[in-house]
Amino acid sequence: MKAIVCLKYGLPDGIRVEDIEKPFPTENQILVKVMAASVNPIDLQIKGGFFRVFNGLLKPKDSRLGRDIAGRVESVGSRITRFLPGDEVFGVGLGGFAEYALTREQNLALKPANCTFEEAATVPVAGITALQ
């Protein structure tokens, strides 16, 4: 699958579109077919190395970028109870700037029917920030 990845810290170096292996959900994860994603300041902070203590000192441990997603549930782990394949969802995922992203059940919500994927993808991190 195609994904935007960060191979090293610093701007704009190290960001590329690459073919990576499609992720597979563990028993507690959901695989989402990403229909839309949005950029927010945390993506820039991760790329700039702000979270090196958590994400690798010299280079990112996980090269996938993007957090805010909206899309359709592709598959679910065995312990997932709230979502089924085909459900339209939005929330925070890992690797949102890709064709597929992994996330946990508590990080997703059903997308309102009157909302587009693009509109829904702008809500997660920005919405939480506004609530705070």
C-alpha positions as CSV (number, residue, x, y, z in Angstrom):
1,M,0.0,0.0,0.0
2,K,1.1,3.6,-0.5
3,A,1.9,5.6,2.6
4,I,3.6,8.9,3.5
5,V,6.5,8.1,5.8
6,C,9.1,10.0,7.8
7,L,12.5,8.4,7.6
8,K,14.4,11.1,9.6
9,Y,13.7,14.1,11.7
10,G,13.9,17.6,10.3
11,L,11.9,19.6,7.8
12,P,11.3,18.9,4.9
13,D,13.9,16.2,4.6
14,G,12.9,12.6,5.1
15,I,9.2,12.6,4.0
16,R,8.4,10.3,1.2
17,V,5.6,8.3,-0.4
18,E,6.6,4.7,-0.3
19,D,5.1,1.2,-0.7
20,I,4.8,-0.4,2.7
21,E,3.2,-3.6,3.9
22,K,-0.5,-3.3,4.6
23,P,-1.0,-3.6,8.4
24,F,-3.1,-6.4,9.9
25,P,-5.1,-5.7,13.1
26,T,-4.3,-7.5,16.3
27,E,-7.1,-8.8,18.5
28,N,-7.6,-5.3,19.9
29,Q,-7.2,-3.2,16.7
30,I,-9.3,-2.1,13.8
31,L,-8.0,-1.7,10.3
32,V,-9.6,1.4,8.5
33,K,-9.6,2.0,4.8
34,V,-8.7,5.7,4.9
35,M,-11.0,7.9,2.7
36,A,-9.7,11.2,4.1
37,A,-7.1,12.5,6.6
38,S,-6.2,15.9,7.9
39,V,-3.0,17.5,9.0
40,N,-2.6,19.0,12.5
41,P,0.2,20.4,14.5
42,I,1.0,17.1,16.2
43,D,2.1,15.7,12.8
44,L,4.6,18.6,12.4
45,Q,5.8,18.0,16.0
46,I,6.4,14.3,15.4
47,K,8.2,15.1,12.1
48,G,10.3,17.8,13.8
49,G,11.4,15.4,16.5
50,F,9.5,16.9,19.4
51,F,8.5,13.4,20.7
52,R,11.9,11.7,20.3
53,V,11.8,10.2,23.8
54,F,8.7,8.2,22.8
55,N,9.3,7.8,19.0
56,G,13.1,7.2,18.7
57,L,16.0,9.4,19.5
58,L,17.9,9.3,16.1
59,K,15.0,8.5,13.8
60,P,11.4,7.6,14.1
61,K,10.7,4.0,15.3
62,D,7.4,4.1,13.4
63,S,7.8,6.0,10.2
64,R,4.1,6.3,9.4
65,L,2.7,9.8,9.6
66,G,-0.9,11.1,10.1
67,R,-3.3,10.8,13.0
68,D,-6.7,12.2,12.0
69,I,-8.7,9.8,9.8
70,A,-12.1,9.1,8.4
71,G,-13.0,6.0,6.4
72,R,-14.5,2.5,6.3
73,V,-13.8,-0.3,8.7
74,E,-11.9,-2.9,6.6
75,S,-11.4,-5.6,9.3
76,V,-11.5,-5.9,13.1
77,G,-9.7,-7.9,15.7
78,S,-11.4,-10.7,17.6
79,R,-12.0,-8.6,20.7
80,I,-13.7,-5.7,18.9
81,T,-17.4,-5.3,19.7
82,R,-18.6,-1.9,18.6
83,F,-17.6,-1.9,14.9
84,L,-18.1,-4.1,11.9
85,P,-16.5,-4.2,8.5
86,G,-18.1,-1.6,6.3
87,D,-19.0,0.9,9.1
88,E,-18.1,4.5,8.3
89,V,-16.0,5.9,11.0
90,F,-13.7,8.8,12.1
91,G,-11.1,9.2,14.8
92,V,-7.5,8.9,15.6
93,G,-5.4,6.2,13.9
94,L,-1.8,5.3,13.4
95,G,-0.5,6.1,9.9
96,G,-3.4,8.1,8.6
97,F,-1.5,9.4,5.6
98,A,-1.8,6.0,4.0
99,E,-4.4,3.8,2.3
100,Y,-5.0,1.9,5.5
101,A,-4.6,2.8,9.2
102,L,-4.7,0.9,12.4
103,T,-6.5,2.1,15.5
104,R,-8.2,1.0,18.7
105,E,-11.9,0.8,19.3
106,Q,-11.9,3.6,21.9
107,N,-10.3,6.0,19.3
108,L,-13.1,5.7,16.8
109,A,-16.7,6.9,16.4
110,L,-19.3,6.3,13.8
111,K,-19.3,9.0,11.1
112,P,-22.6,11.0,11.1
113,A,-24.5,10.3,7.8
114,N,-24.8,14.0,7.0
115,C,-21.0,14.5,7.2
116,T,-18.5,13.8,4.5
117,F,-15.3,11.9,5.0
118,E,-13.3,15.1,4.5
119,E,-15.3,17.0,7.1
120,A,-15.1,14.1,9.6
121,A,-11.3,13.8,9.2
122,T,-10.9,17.4,10.4
123,V,-12.5,16.7,13.8
124,P,-10.4,14.3,16.0
125,V,-7.3,16.0,17.3
126,A,-8.5,19.5,16.6
127,G,-11.9,18.7,18.2
128,I,-10.2,17.3,21.4
129,T,-8.0,20.4,21.5
130,A,-11.1,22.7,21.2
131,L,-12.8,20.8,24.0
132,Q,-9.8,21.2,26.3
